[in-house]
Amino acid sequence: MAAVTEQTPTPEPPTTGVPEIDAALAAVRLDGPVGEHHQQLSAAVEVLQQVLRTPQQ
C-alpha cells in the first residue's frame, strides 16, 4: 500500500504595495547558484534605493 502525502501549498510572498519593489523582490531567486545571489540582492537593493529617493505621491 502506497503512502499518501499531502503537499503544503507554497504561500504567496508578502507584497509592499509598491509595484517596483514587489517586482524586484519577486525576481530574487536564492535557490540557484550561490554566486548569483549577490547580484540578485544588489539589484533589488538598487531598486529599493531608487524608489525611496523618489517616492510617488
Stockholm file with secondary structure:
# STOCKHOLM 1.0

chainA/1-57         MAAVTEQTPTPEPPTTGVPEIDAALAAVRLDGPVGEHHQQLSAAVEVLQQVLRTPQQ
#=GR chainA/1-57 SS CCCCCCCCCCCCCCCCSCHHHHHHHHTCCTTSCGGGHHHHHHHHHHHHHHHHHSCCC
#=GC SS_cons        CCCCCCCCCCCCCCCCSCHHHHHHHHTCCTTSCGGGHHHHHHHHHHHHHHHHHSCCC
//
